[in-house]
Amino acid sequence: MASTSKQQRWLPTGKTVAAIGISNSTLHRWKAAGLLVEGTHYRYGLTLRSPVRWNPESIEKTIKAYRTLPGRPVSNPK
């Protein structure tokens, strides 16, 4: 049965970092820093041993917005 609303895509860590083009450590650093929110950007599985699933579209949108905030230092100013 097809859904009329756009469903979120939840991927394992390896596929998420490949889709976004970042490293595994960067993804986990953003999570630890509080840039990524549980339920929006990532979710835990049903058990403690279940892998974390990530929403690459939400992560890219948030990071893009974060990088364009006023007052953020510009990398490589020339």
Order of alpha helices (4+ residues) and beta strands (2+ residues): beta-alpha-alpha-beta-beta-alpha
